[in-house]
Structures are given as structure tokens and as C-alpha cells.
Amino acid sequence: MRGQPALCEVLTPTGLNEALSLRAAHPGARPLAGGTDLMVPFAAGRLPDRLFLNLWGLEELRGIHVTEAAATLGALTLFREIAAHPLLQREFPNLVRSAKVTGALAIQSRGSLGGNIANGSPAADSPPSLLAYGAELELTSLRGSRWVPYAGFHTGYKQSLLAPDELITRIRLVRPGDGGFHYFRKVGTRQAQAIAKVSLAAWVRVADGRIRELRLALGSVAPMPIRAQGTEGVLMGRPLTELPLEAALQALQADISPIDDLRSSAKFRRRVAGNLLADMLRGLASA
Ligand SMILES: Cc1cc2nc3c(=O)[nH]c(=O)nc-3n(C[C@H](O)[C@H](O)[C@H](O)COP(=O)(O)OP(=O)(O)OC[C@H]3O[C@@H](n4cnc5c(N)ncnc54)[C@H](O)[C@@H]3O)c2cc1C
């Protein structure tokens, strides 16, 4: 049966405090941001929720604020806004690339970064970039706000640290400064409008010809977006002239745990993840 709007109630707060009060009073009310994830199961009659907390009008969740130290994005920041932001283009190109390959213009004009994170899909496009940039999330309830590292936010398939009375309110990215190497690549069925079979994002800082800092993250190869920390350990400190490709590829296979599903097979995902790592390392060595 199709979703039935007449059976649903939508709570529409006019400010963040009211939203948090409603969230505390109705922990079963499903936050509704752009609705681009929620409306798909709703239209198919597969969404059990009947009560929604509409976040769309909350100005407190909008805007991209830049200081000397960080760029902070409201949870309702849209992919179109990320793609068009000059500082993000310059300093966080992986996030901009992820935003540009998220659906098409309609989705980019309605889908929010907070929704992409909270939805918890292992195949979502922005999480690997956020992990590669060491993003932090602000989780807010009537009890107050806490900042948590995004790495560690997802605790399992569609599970997270978000408490029932909390909302994701902001995403903070510490500015990496100049000179880093940035890599993002998504492999799907086609070039555009495809869900990732595998995606890989990396941010690397090199000094004196050696890898001094490295964050490597993947999507669609585990129950949640992951950092490939074993692989990072193999590469850290290594000179660009002698990158241990075979050892890194081996470590990557231990870091990931892909499955067979309707979009791809575990075997294909393992192969492609390795190819992307090799491509990233080739780019790094020749940068
Ligand atoms: C045709 C189509 C193509 C798509 N293509 C892609 C793609 O290529 N890549 C990709 O990554 N995604 C894709 N998506 C999925 C979707 O567009 C994104 O995940 C988007 O970021 C969701 O944001 P939203 O604001 O629409 O979230 P919503 O649908 O409103 O919410 C999604 C989930 O997050 C929760 N939520 C939202 N905001 C908050 C908050 N601030 N605090 C706590 N919980 C919150 C909701 O309760 C819900 O569980 C696609 C969807 C469609 C329909």
C-alpha cells in the first residue's frame, strides 16, 4: 500500500528550541529534513512512522560559517550549497566532489548533509569525505550540545550515537591549510545518478617527501562508512618514492568487509577498493 499523508502528523517548530522540546516530548517523531531519503519508503508504504518533526524551516540549522580555524556547516546545508561554496571548493574538494555526485540537481537542491549522515547508509557519498577530513558533529538536545568525532558516530548498520532526544545540528571541518593531497572517487553503475558500489576518499599531508598525516575512508564496503586504519598505519611515515603498495593493498582487504547485495558482489567491491587505493597512491606519488 502507498504511504498515506492523511494518516500522518507533522510537527513544525519555528525555532531550534521548540524543535528540541518537541523532540524530547515525542522521541518517536521522525526528524524530517529534505525528505529525499524518507519519501522513498514513505511513497512505497514501507515507512512505519506516522509522526514527523519537520526541520526544514529551522534557520539555526542553515548556513556555512568560516573562521580562521574551521568551516562549520549547518545540518540543513544542501549539496547544491556545498558544491557552490568557494572556500569548500578550495580547501575541501573531496566534499564538493561528493556533493556533485549525490543524485542530480533536484536531490542536490533538497537533500541535506545532516540527512545524509543521519540516514546512516554505508553507500552515502559525503561520509567518506567527512571521515577523510576528520569531521566533527554537533549533537544537540534540551540537555545541551556535545561535539563528537564523526569517526565513531556510526556504531553499526544504521546505528549511531545519536540519542532519541538529539538532533544533528552542525558539522565542523578543521581547515587543513595548503598543500594537502585530496582524493575522492565513487564507482557506481554509471557516471551520474548511481548509488556507490565503492567509494574512497583520502586526505594526505606530505612533508620532506614522506606521508606525515593520512586519513583514508571508504563507503559501501562495510555496514557503515569506515576509516581504513590498518591501511593508514602501513602508509604513515613512508617516503613517496617507496610506497608499499602490496602491503597497503593487503591491509585494505583486512580493513573492509563488503557483502553481496543487489548492487554488487563482495568480490567486485574488494577488487575495486584495491584499484581505487592503487589509483590514489599513484596520484599521490606523482603529485
Ligand atoms: C533519486 C535519489 C537519488 C539519490 N542519490 C543519492 C546519491 O547519489 N548519494 C547519496 O549519498 N544519497 C543519495 N540519495 C539519498 C538522499 O538524497 C541523501 O541521503 C540526502 O542527504 C538525505 O537528506 P534529507 O535532508 O533529504 O534527509 P531526510 O530524508 O529528511 O532524512 C534522512 C534521515 O535522516 C534523519 N535526519 C535528517 N536530518 C536530521 C538531523 N538534523 N538530525 C537527526 N536526524 C536527521 C531523518 O529522520 C531520516 O532518518 C538519493 C535519494 C534519491 C531519492
The ligand as an SDF file (V2000), in Angstrom:
LIG
                    3D

 53 58  0  0  0  0  0  0  0  0999 V2000
   16.5780    9.8460   -6.5510 C   0  0  0  0  0  0  0  0  0  0  0  0
   17.5170    9.8500   -5.3510 C   0  0  0  0  0  0  0  0  0  0  0  0
   18.8860    9.8290   -5.5810 C   0  0  0  0  0  0  0  0  0  0  0  0
   19.7640    9.8550   -4.5050 C   0  0  0  0  0  0  0  0  0  0  0  0
   21.1080    9.8050   -4.7610 N   0  0  0  0  0  0  0  0  0  0  0  0
   21.9910    9.8100   -3.7380 C   0  0  0  0  0  0  0  0  0  0  0  0
   23.3900    9.7360   -4.0070 C   0  0  0  0  0  0  0  0  0  0  0  0
   23.8360    9.6900   -5.1520 O   0  0  0  0  0  0  0  0  0  0  0  0
   24.2350    9.7370   -2.9310 N   0  0  0  0  0  0  0  0  0  0  0  0
   23.7830    9.7990   -1.6450 C   0  0  0  0  0  0  0  0  0  0  0  0
   24.5930    9.8210   -0.7070 O   0  0  0  0  0  0  0  0  0  0  0  0
   22.4480    9.8540   -1.3760 N   0  0  0  0  0  0  0  0  0  0  0  0
   21.5490    9.8600   -2.3840 C   0  0  0  0  0  0  0  0  0  0  0  0
   20.2000    9.9000   -2.1180 N   0  0  0  0  0  0  0  0  0  0  0  0
   19.7550    9.8890   -0.7190 C   0  0  0  0  0  0  0  0  0  0  0  0
   19.4130   11.2660   -0.1030 C   0  0  0  0  0  0  0  0  0  0  0  0
   19.1500   12.2350   -1.0910 O   0  0  0  0  0  0  0  0  0  0  0  0
   20.5330   11.7960    0.8050 C   0  0  0  0  0  0  0  0  0  0  0  0
   20.8650   10.8370    1.7900 O   0  0  0  0  0  0  0  0  0  0  0  0
   20.1830   13.1240    1.4840 C   0  0  0  0  0  0  0  0  0  0  0  0
   21.3400   13.6780    2.0210 O   0  0  0  0  0  0  0  0  0  0  0  0
   19.1620   12.9890    2.5980 C   0  0  0  0  0  0  0  0  0  0  0  0
   18.9540   14.2670    3.1630 O   0  0  0  0  0  0  0  0  0  0  0  0
   17.4960   14.7890    3.5040 P   0  0  0  0  0  0  0  0  0  0  0  0
   17.6360   16.1500    4.0520 O   0  0  0  0  0  0  0  0  0  0  0  0
   16.5960   14.6570    2.3310 O   0  0  0  0  0  0  0  0  0  0  0  0
   17.0870   13.7500    4.6410 O   0  0  0  0  0  0  0  0  0  0  0  0
   15.6580   13.1720    5.0840 P   0  0  0  0  0  0  0  0  0  0  0  0
   15.1260   12.2460    4.0540 O   0  0  0  0  0  0  0  0  0  0  0  0
   14.7700   14.2650    5.5460 O   0  0  0  0  0  0  0  0  0  0  0  0
   16.1380   12.3390    6.3680 O   0  0  0  0  0  0  0  0  0  0  0  0
   17.0010   11.2380    6.2550 C   0  0  0  0  0  0  0  0  0  0  0  0
   17.2200   10.6150    7.6390 C   0  0  0  0  0  0  0  0  0  0  0  0
   17.9550   11.4950    8.4690 O   0  0  0  0  0  0  0  0  0  0  0  0
   17.1940   11.8710    9.6310 C   0  0  0  0  0  0  0  0  0  0  0  0
   17.5640   13.2570    9.8480 N   0  0  0  0  0  0  0  0  0  0  0  0
   17.5760   14.2500    8.9150 C   0  0  0  0  0  0  0  0  0  0  0  0
   18.1010   15.3650    9.4150 N   0  0  0  0  0  0  0  0  0  0  0  0
   18.4330   15.0930   10.7000 C   0  0  0  0  0  0  0  0  0  0  0  0
   19.0430   15.8630   11.7510 C   0  0  0  0  0  0  0  0  0  0  0  0
   19.4440   17.1320   11.5720 N   0  0  0  0  0  0  0  0  0  0  0  0
   19.2400   15.2810   12.9550 N   0  0  0  0  0  0  0  0  0  0  0  0
   18.8620   13.9790   13.1350 C   0  0  0  0  0  0  0  0  0  0  0  0
   18.2900   13.2100   12.2010 N   0  0  0  0  0  0  0  0  0  0  0  0
   18.0830   13.7690   10.9910 C   0  0  0  0  0  0  0  0  0  0  0  0
   15.7490   11.5700    9.2780 C   0  0  0  0  0  0  0  0  0  0  0  0
   14.9700   11.2830   10.4180 O   0  0  0  0  0  0  0  0  0  0  0  0
   15.9180   10.3470    8.3940 C   0  0  0  0  0  0  0  0  0  0  0  0
   16.1130    9.1990    9.1780 O   0  0  0  0  0  0  0  0  0  0  0  0
   19.2820    9.8900   -3.1710 C   0  0  0  0  0  0  0  0  0  0  0  0
   17.8750    9.9240   -2.9460 C   0  0  0  0  0  0  0  0  0  0  0  0
   17.0080    9.9040   -4.0270 C   0  0  0  0  0  0  0  0  0  0  0  0
   15.5300    9.9320   -3.7630 C   0  0  0  0  0  0  0  0  0  0  0  0
  1  2  1  0
  2  3  1  0
  2 52  2  0
  3  4  2  0
  4  5  1  0
  4 50  1  0
  5  6  2  0
  6  7  1  0
  6 13  1  0
  7  8  2  0
  7  9  1  0
  9 10  1  0
 10 11  2  0
 10 12  1  0
 12 13  2  0
 13 14  1  0
 14 15  1  0
 14 50  1  0
 15 16  1  0
 16 17  1  0
 16 18  1  0
 18 19  1  0
 18 20  1  0
 20 21  1  0
 20 22  1  0
 22 23  1  0
 23 24  1  0
 24 25  2  0
 24 26  1  0
 24 27  1  0
 27 28  1  0
 28 29  2  0
 28 30  1  0
 28 31  1  0
 31 32  1  0
 32 33  1  0
 33 34  1  0
 33 48  1  0
 34 35  1  0
 35 36  1  0
 35 46  1  0
 36 37  1  0
 36 45  1  0
 37 38  2  0
 38 39  1  0
 39 40  1  0
 39 45  2  0
 40 41  1  0
 40 42  2  0
 42 43  1  0
 43 44  2  0
 44 45  1  0
 46 47  1  0
 46 48  1  0
 48 49  1  0
 50 51  2  0
 51 52  1  0
 52 53  1  0
M  END
$$$$
